[in-house]
Amino acid sequence: MTRRLSYAVPLEWEGAAVKDFAKKRLGFSAHVLAQQKRAEGGILLNGVPVFTTALLKAGDMLSFCLPLLEGTYPPEKLPFSVLFETEDFLVVHKPAGMPVHPSPGHDRDSLLNGAAYYYQAKGALCPLLCPLYRLDRDTSGAIALGKHTLAVSGTALEKTYFALCQGTLSGRGTIDVPIGLEEGSKIKRQCGSGQRAVTHWEALESGGGHTLLAVRLETGRTHQIRAHFSYMGYPLAGDDLYGGSQALIGRQALHCGVLHMKSAALDMDRTFAAGFPPDMKEAFPWLPEVGGIIKSEKGRCKCQPA
């Protein structure tokens, strides 16, 4: 099963090579372009197979054949909600307690198992979905799954996480502290050594000795938000691995609430919001609605250094 994409060449790209149009105009990675070169009929110019060095004329029709990812996972009926779906993407709201991928001990309770059941239940062929990023098992929120390599590697993402930290913070700032695996542990991270990790944050509201933070990541280290705020002396509520109390909530109070996806090749430029889940709203009844945060002036925070 394949997905064919076609584009009319605009005047400003007259004389450009196919590979330059694909990379610079459409955002194809070298890997995706190489995949098209290997596929039979992968790159067609006005219906004729061409090399990537072929030159374009205004008005030409250029098309690419993108095979959908093959394979599937054992289907399992699991609770998650679909935020959006196209031929290229499935965007869902993942609940806390659900891993993204199957793993030992979680062979059938992952998001990918649930997605396989979602397609089976509606009688549709299930592509092998590939997450564009990962969320920890106990982190809730929006996550995008791609149906082919261009969707996975050719989409620009901007995510805003909402975290409830212990203590009262105000203003905004940046944490630029390396993170590495803690000695003697296979899971826990420690700050001060390892790979560079940069976290931008902004305080939105406070209540009951906790602060709601909007957080954006410049890097994507494992447990980055959890480790950074613990290092700063403000562990996330519920995160007992990093010093947080479970008096109010039994898992880290971390939620991927806003996702912006952009891809010129796939005509994608949309923002998705995932509301706070029930356990966070019950533990922190003063939380605003995610939609209200997005619309408010401080909800449009850039989370950049002060």
Buried (B, 14 or more C-beta within 10 A) or exposed (E): EEBEBEBEBEEEBEEBBBBBBBBEBBBBBEEBBEBBEEBEBBBBBEEEEBEBEBBBEEEBEBBBBBBBBEEBBEBBEBEBEEBBEEEBBBBBBBBBBBBBBBEEEBEBBBBBBBBBBBBBEEEEEBBBBBBBBBBBBBBBBBBBBBBBBBBBBBBEEEBBBBBBBBEEBEEBBBBBBBBBBBEEEEEBBBBEEBEEBBBBBBBBBBEEEBBBBBBBBBEEBBBBBBBBBBBBEBBBBBBEBBBBBEEBBBBBBBBBBBBBBBBBBBEBEBEBBBBBBEBBEEBBEEBBEBEEBBEEEEBEBEBEEE
